[in-house]
């Protein structure tokens, strides 16, 4: 099994308490249909686990298969710089069928992002961060999306809420915890 090679740090997008007993890291691509399928699953897992879960999202745009994935990641990083990453993340997955630059410009207006900031992102402003996420994924054995890690260990089980919650509760309920 693969292990997460880059520990969660200050440059990550995180929801949940830093001291949560379980950390779920997703390497995702906003245009990937499988990531779109797992998006509501992770939301359900977050609701069920509450403050026992810290969720981390990292960019892994597979641009050869998904021509709008990089632009979507650039949009999300623009929003992150304005403190609105999770709003952008949710918008991108909830409107996954519309990720062209013109769509992203519309979403930027809805979120109150400056179009000049988004244009700078499209010109590469956040590409270093996106590439760092991607290469961290490659070093961790990520070869497709979504790839999930639970407490640093790659999770290759079923991607339904019950299976993920069971895997996480087994950690929380382990003897010695």
Phi, psi and omega per residue, in radians:
X1 nan 2.512 3.122
X2 -1.377 2.645 3.058
X3 -2.033 2.646 3.079
X4 -1.212 2.096 -3.047
X5 -1.538 -0.378 -3.134
X6 -1.953 1.981 3.139
X7 -1.147 2.737 3.097
X8 -1.092 2.330 -3.088
X9 -2.458 -2.979 -3.044
X10 -1.185 -0.342 -3.141
X11 -1.538 -0.057 -3.123
X12 -1.422 2.750 3.035
X13 -1.656 2.024 -2.956
X14 -2.244 2.409 2.948
X15 -2.156 2.331 3.114
X16 1.865 2.886 -3.057
X17 -1.252 2.502 3.132
X18 -1.077 -0.492 -3.100
X19 -1.686 0.276 3.099
X20 -1.054 2.491 -3.141
X21 -1.204 -0.321 -3.133
X22 -2.191 2.309 3.022
X23 -2.079 2.158 3.080
X24 -1.887 2.102 3.097
X25 -1.917 2.245 3.052
X26 -1.985 2.247 2.894
X27 -1.666 2.015 -3.020
X28 -2.326 2.839 -3.130
X29 -2.269 2.106 -3.042
X30 -1.112 -0.357 3.141
X31 -1.688 -0.163 -3.103
X32 -1.221 2.151 -3.126
X33 -1.111 -0.531 3.132
X34 -1.237 -0.602 3.037
X35 -1.158 -0.676 3.084
X36 -1.076 -0.637 3.115
X37 -1.231 -0.608 -3.086
X38 -1.455 -0.287 -3.134
X39 -0.947 -0.938 3.129
X40 -1.203 -0.452 3.090
X41 -1.123 -0.816 3.139
X42 -1.121 -0.666 3.083
X43 -1.058 -0.731 3.116
X44 -1.144 -0.713 3.103
X45 -1.093 -0.742 3.115
X46 -1.059 -0.755 3.114
X47 -1.090 -0.758 -3.092
X48 -1.207 -0.660 -3.069
X49 -1.504 -0.401 3.109
X50 0.981 -2.347 -3.063
X51 -1.362 0.112 3.041
X52 -1.518 -0.034 -3.072
X53 -2.204 2.336 2.951
X54 -1.986 2.165 -3.123
X55 -1.894 2.343 -3.115
X56 -2.202 2.306 3.068
X57 -1.973 2.310 3.050
X58 -2.194 2.510 -3.114
X59 -1.295 2.341 3.029
X60 -2.535 1.118 -3.099
X61 -1.226 2.139 3.117
X62 -1.663 1.476 -2.965
X63 -1.197 -0.406 3.119
X64 -1.156 -0.591 -3.115
X65 -1.741 -0.434 -3.028
X66 -2.236 1.650 -3.024
X67 -1.125 -0.337 -3.131
X68 -1.785 0.046 -3.075
X69 -1.145 -0.727 -3.134
X70 -1.149 -0.789 3.109
X71 -1.042 -0.687 3.108
X72 -1.131 -0.727 3.098
X73 -1.128 -0.686 3.098
X74 -1.104 -0.697 3.077
X75 -1.080 -0.812 -3.131
X76 -1.073 -0.692 3.137
X77 -1.233 -0.568 3.040
X78 -1.086 -0.803 3.119
X79 -1.099 -0.680 3.136
X80 -1.047 -0.700 3.137
X81 -1.114 -0.340 3.129
X82 -1.839 0.209 3.128
X83 1.292 0.405 -3.064
X84 -2.215 0.549 -3.091
X85 -1.003 -0.881 -3.018
X86 -1.172 -0.554 3.050
X87 -1.118 -0.748 3.111
X88 -1.145 -0.806 3.115
X89 -0.918 -0.889 -3.115
X90 -1.127 -0.755 3.123
X91 -1.022 -0.785 -3.104
X92 -1.107 -0.727 3.137
X93 -1.316 -0.583 -3.137
X94 -1.323 -0.305 3.121
X95 -2.197 0.701 -3.021
X96 -1.023 -0.431 -3.122
X97 -1.388 -0.090 -3.099
X98 -2.322 1.486 -3.076
X99 -2.151 0.326 3.084
X100 -1.184 2.765 3.124
X101 -0.895 -0.677 3.132
X102 -1.136 -0.627 3.078
X103 -1.140 -0.762 -3.123
X104 -1.115 -0.648 3.079
X105 -1.087 -0.702 3.104
X106 -1.111 -0.769 3.128
X107 -1.122 -0.612 3.117
X108 -1.061 -0.756 3.109
X109 -1.086 -0.762 -3.141
X110 -1.059 -0.684 -3.125
X111 -1.479 -0.094 -3.137
X112 1.356 0.481 3.094
X113 -1.535 2.596 3.108
X114 -1.339 2.303 -3.137
X115 -1.124 -0.527 3.097
X116 -1.128 -0.635 3.100
X117 -1.137 -0.714 3.141
X118 -1.184 -0.685 3.095
X119 -1.079 -0.727 3.080
X120 -1.073 -0.665 3.099
X121 -1.117 -0.756 3.118
X122 -1.113 -0.399 3.096
X123 -1.565 0.061 3.012
X124 1.941 0.112 -3.069
X125 -0.930 -0.691 -3.081
X126 -1.881 0.185 -3.078
X127 -1.098 -0.531 3.089
X128 -1.101 -0.742 3.104
X129 -1.147 -0.787 -3.136
X130 -1.099 -0.754 3.129
X131 -1.144 -0.662 3.102
X132 -1.099 -0.757 3.065
X133 -1.036 -0.842 -3.088
X134 -1.045 -0.846 -3.108
X135 -1.181 -0.598 3.027
X136 -1.071 -0.662 3.071
X137 -1.138 -0.797 3.117
X138 -1.009 -0.801 3.137
X139 -1.131 -0.407 3.127
X140 -1.604 0.055 3.108
X141 1.578 0.221 3.111
X142 -1.254 2.223 3.113
X143 -2.314 0.182 3.109
X144 -3.012 2.991 -3.130
X145 -2.216 2.616 -0.113
X146 -1.379 2.559 2.977
X147 -2.028 2.260 -3.073
X148 -1.989 2.512 3.037
X149 -2.228 2.282 3.064
X150 -1.944 2.061 -3.091
X151 0.852 0.764 3.038
X152 1.491 -0.124 -3.116
X153 -1.833 2.270 3.131
X154 -1.043 2.359 3.110
X155 -1.849 2.052 -3.135
X156 -2.013 0.267 3.134
X157 -1.351 -3.002 3.124
X158 -1.087 2.589 -3.097
X159 -1.885 0.850 3.015
X160 -1.919 2.775 -3.071
X161 -0.978 -0.768 -3.074
X162 -1.065 -0.782 -3.113
X163 -1.142 -0.769 3.131
X164 -1.144 -0.776 3.136
X165 -1.094 -0.746 3.101
X166 -1.038 -0.774 3.140
X167 -1.074 -0.699 -3.124
X168 -1.297 -0.692 -3.137
X169 -1.177 -0.530 3.100
X170 -1.118 -0.524 3.085
X171 -1.299 -0.826 -3.096
X172 -1.100 -0.677 -3.065
X173 -1.596 0.081 -3.117
X174 -1.099 2.511 3.092
X175 -0.999 2.464 3.136
X176 1.589 -0.037 3.098
X177 -1.515 nan nan
